[in-house]
Amino acid sequence: MSPGDPVAAAAARIQAAWEGGRICRLSGAGLRARALEAGRLRDAGVLSPEAAAGVAAAAENVALAFEPLGARR
């Protein structure tokens, strides 16, 4: 994955959100892994670059929907 890669960028934002305590670390870790897997499948020619970017964007959106467990409302 290269600089400017939307898949890597989404994975990095997910990781930053869970490390910063903004999202659930459990869902964040799994959805980051999903984004990275989409990048690997793109690199292997299984997914198009557009499809991989879409998977990564969706993973980021879902990850951001889960607040950390025990968070106050």
N, C-alpha and C positions, 0 to 999 in steps of 0.2 A: 504494500500500500504506500502510495506516495503522498507528499505534501499536497494539500488541496483535495485530497480524496474524501468524498462525502461520507463514505462508510467509516473510515478511520476517524473523521471529525465527529460523527454521531457517537461512536464508541467512546471517544474521549470525553464528550459532554456527559454521557451517561455515567462514566466513572467519576468525573468531577462532581456530579450531583450527588452520587451516593457517598463519596468521601467527604463532601461538605455537609452531609446530614440532611439534604433536601428531599431525598427519596429513600424508599426502602432498600436496604443493601441486598436483600435476598432477591427481589425482583430485578433490581439494578444489575446485579452480577449475571443473572441468567439472560437478561435482555441484551446486555453488552456482548455476551458470548454469541447470541443469535446474530447481532450485527456483524461481529467479526467472522462468523461462519459464512454469512452472505458474501463478505469480501473474499474469503477463500474460494467459495464456489464461483464467484465472478472471475477470479484469477485462473481458475481451472477451466473456464469456458462453459461452465454449467449454467450460470446466470448471466444475463446481459448486464452491462454497467448500470443501465437504468433500473432494472429489476433489483439489483443489489442495493442501489441507493434508496429505492422505495422500501425495501425490507428494513434497512437501517433506520430510515426516518420513522417508520411505523414502530420499530422497537423503542426508539427514543421517546416517541409520543406516549406509548404505553408505560414505559418506565417512569416518566414524569407524572403519571396519574396516581402512583402509589406513594403516599407519604410514609415516613418511617413508622414502624410499629411503636406504639407508646407516645406518639406525637399528640400534643394537646390541640384542641380545636378552639 
